[in-house]
Amino acid sequence: MVTWRRMRARVAFLAVVLAVAVASPALAGDLSGCWSGGWCSQKTGHKGPLQAQFVRQDDSSYLVHFSGKFFKIMPFKYSVVLDVVEDGETVKLRGDSYLGRIFGWFHYEASATQSEFVANYSSCKDCGTFRLCRCTICTPATTCTTPAANCTEAAPAATAKPPVPTPAAE
């Protein structure tokens, strides 16, 4: 038989647990590591492979090293700091990078989960999408291999919302 004191102690314990759970925001996990997928320009339709190495700088930013190919043969590499705003299981990221006189400033708005990164980029000359999936294997040269099962090589040239991934068949 439960006494009044035990009942009060259990209720008080439950109240403390609930208060801590409500007060602590649900933070998405760390995005650090290798990512692989593709990019697609919405202006020109050009697309190509894209890899990224995410390095968490602190609780509010990532340094992301991108590498890919343009016109299937021209390699490119650059890095950008993306600022973080976490929202449940989705991480919102935002940043800017200057890619020299020819390409100018690029602005990025992105969202990421533990398995998918989708970014819209824009500049005075171009706009498009990056779509990456977390790699299962990283090589020392920061080249990602064996991307997650639902990855595609290049992001679609869609202007609407990105497609919703379908659950894997069991």
Residue pairs with C-beta under 8 A, 6 or more apart in sequence:
25 86
26 88
26 89
27 86
28 86
28 87
28 88
28 89
28 90
28 91
28 112
28 113
28 114
29 114
30 56
31 54
31 56
31 62
31 91
31 112
31 114
31 117
32 54
32 55
32 56
32 62
33 53
33 54
33 134
33 135
33 138
34 51
34 52
34 53
34 134
34 135
34 137
34 138
34 142
34 144
35 51
35 52
35 53
35 54
35 117
35 132
35 133
35 134
35 135
35 144
36 49
36 50
36 51
36 52
36 132
36 133
36 135
36 144
36 145
36 147
36 151
37 49
37 50
37 117
37 130
37 131
37 132
37 133
37 147
37 151
37 152
37 153
37 154
37 155
38 47
38 48
38 49
38 50
38 68
38 130
38 131
38 132
38 152
38 153
38 154
38 155
39 47
39 48
39 50
39 68
39 128
39 129
39 130
39 131
39 154
39 155
40 46
40 47
40 128
40 129
40 131
40 154
40 155
40 156
40 157
41 47
41 126
41 127
41 128
41 157
42 127
42 128
42 129
42 157
42 159
43 125
43 126
43 127
43 128
44 126
45 157
46 70
46 71
47 154
47 155
47 157
48 68
48 69
48 70
48 71
48 72
48 154
49 68
49 69
49 153
49 154
50 66
50 67
50 68
50 130
50 132
50 154
51 66
51 67
51 68
51 132
51 142
51 143
51 144
52 64
52 65
52 66
52 67
52 117
52 130
52 132
52 144
53 64
53 65
53 138
53 142
54 62
54 63
54 64
55 62
55 63
55 64
55 65
56 62
57 63
57 81
59 84
60 83
60 84
61 81
61 82
61 83
61 84
62 81
62 82
62 84
62 93
63 79
63 80
63 81
64 79
64 80
64 81
64 82
65 77
65 78
65 79
65 142
66 76
66 77
66 78
66 79
66 80
66 130
67 75
67 76
67 77
67 142
67 143
68 75
68 76
69 75
69 76
70 76
78 97
78 99
79 97
80 95
80 96
80 97
80 106
80 108
81 95
82 93
82 94
82 95
82 108
82 110
83 93
83 94
83 95
84 91
84 92
84 93
85 91
85 92
85 93
85 94
86 92
89 113
89 114
90 111
90 112
90 113
91 111
91 112
91 113
92 109
92 110
92 111
93 108
93 109
93 110
93 111
93 112
93 119
94 108
94 109
94 110
95 107
95 108
96 105
96 106
96 107
96 108
97 105
97 106
97 108
98 104
98 105
98 106
99 105
99 106
99 123
103 123
103 125
104 123
104 124
104 125
105 123
105 124
106 121
106 122
106 123
107 121
107 122
107 123
108 119
108 120
108 121
109 119
109 120
110 117
110 118
110 119
110 120
110 130
111 117
111 118
112 118
114 134
115 133
115 134
115 148
115 150
116 131
116 132
116 133
116 134
116 148
116 165
117 130
117 131
117 132
117 133
117 134
118 129
118 130
118 131
118 132
118 155
118 162
119 129
119 130
120 127
120 128
120 129
121 127
121 128
121 129
121 130
128 155
128 157
129 155
129 156
129 157
129 158
129 162
130 155
131 152
131 154
131 155
131 156
131 162
132 151
133 147
133 148
133 150
133 151
134 147
134 148
135 144
135 145
135 146
135 147
135 148
136 146
136 147
136 148
137 144
137 145
137 146
138 144
138 145
139 145
149 168
150 165
150 166
150 168
156 162
156 163
